[in-house]
């Protein structure tokens, strides 16, 4: 998996580009609404990972691969929190692919994965990495920050589009 695989495709339709241009044009007026929830999310993420953003990036790559799995998409928030599914289904990812995705040396990723396994947040099976229900529970403050970011971004972009 390359870093390109993790980036959202913005090529879209011409109307998507017009919307992008509109947000860009209005960015100075929207900056606070966009940056504050991002800052909150990054702070929560850093705190959850003991002050180490690289550890959070490692988790994020594994979480993205988990979120892409068709069986994961069928699970409810309550099933994930309850531990009903102790280890989440995931598309294949390993230390090498994580390192390649985020540009961190493989040995550094290996050490961070070992720490995450020790915390009970990640499980390794046949070289592949999986998120656990324990990680999901411990990352609730990050989920809350992500939800706030998504809502705030939706509101800010909607207001921008409404005021064209």
N, C-alpha and C positions, 0 to 999 in steps of 0.2 A: 504494500500500500504506500503510495507516495503522498507527499503533502498536498499535491494537486487533488488527490482523491478526497481530501477532507474539506476542500474549499468549495463553497457554493458556486454554481454556475450562474453568472450574471449576464450571459449572452442574451437570453430571453427574447421577447418580442420587442418591436419598436416602442410599444407603449410602456414596457418595463424600463427602457432607456429614458423615456420622457419622465417617468416617475423618479428615476435615479437622478436625472438632471434637476428636477424640481426640489428634491431633498437637498442636493448639493447646493443649489442656489439659496435655499432657505436655511442652510446649516448654521450660520451665525445666530439666528433667532432660536434655533432648535438645540443648539449645542448642549445647554444645561440639561435638557430633558433626555438627551442621548447619553451624555457622559456620566451623570450621577448614578443611574442604575448600573451602568457598566462598572464603575468604580466600586459600588457596593458588592456586585457579584464577584469581582476579582479579589476584593478584601475577604469576603467569606470563603472563597476558594483557597486563598493563601492560608487563612487561619485553620481551615479544615485539614490542611496538609502540613501542619506544623511550621508554617512560614516559608515553605519551599514551593515556589510556583512551578518548578520543573517537575516535581512530584505530581502536582495537579495536572500538568500537561500530559504526563504519562497516563494518569487516570482518565483524562479526557479522551485520549485516543482509544483506550479500551472501551470506554463508555459509548463512543461513537460507533464502534464495531458492534457493540451489544445492541444499541438502538436500531441498527440496520438489519438485525436478524428478524425474519418474519414471525417466529414464535414469541419473541420478546414483545413485539407490537401488539400481541393478543392479550398480554397480561395487564391487570389493573394495578393502579397505584397501591391499593390495599393488599393485593397478593404479593407485591414486591416488598412492602413494609413488614408484612406478617412473618416472613420467612417461609411461607408455603413453598416458595421456590428458593432453596438455599443458595444455589449457584445459577446465575442467569445464562440463558443461551446467548451465543455470540458468534459472529462470523470470525473466521480464523484470524488471529493476530498473535504475534510473538514479540520477543524483545527486539529482534532485528528490525521487524517492520515498524514497531513503535519508534525506535531510534531513527529510522529513515524518515518517518512521517514528520518528526518535530526537530530534526537536526541536532539531536543530543547524542554524544558518543554512546555506543552500544554498552560499554562497561558501566557508564553512569546509569543508563536505563536499567541494566541488570541489577545494580545495587538498589535502585529505587523500587523495583518490582519485588526484590527480596524483602525490603522494609514493608511494602504493602501486603505481602503474603503474611509477614509476621503480625501485622495489625488485623489480619482476618478480612481484608478488603478485596484481595485478589487471590484467585486459586490458579495454579498451573496444572494442566493435564496434557501430557504428550507434547510439551513445549508450547501449547497454546494458553492464552491468558483469559481469565473469566472474572467478572465482577460478582461479588457475593451480596446476599441480602444485608449482611452486616455493614458493608460499605454504603449501601443505599440508605440504611437507617442513619448512619453517621453523617451522611451528606445532605440530610433534610434542610439544614440552613442554606446550603448551596442551591438546592432545588427551589426553595422559597425565593432566593435572590434571582434565579433564572426566570421564575414565573413573573416576578415584579418587572424584570427587564423586558420580557416579552410583551407584557401588558402596556408598559410605558412606551415602548417602541411602537406598538400598534396604535396607541392613542396619538403619539406625536406625528407619525406618518399620516394617519387618517386626517388629523387636523390640517396638516400641510396640504393634503390632496383636496380637502373640502374648501380650502381658501385659495384655490388656484386662480 
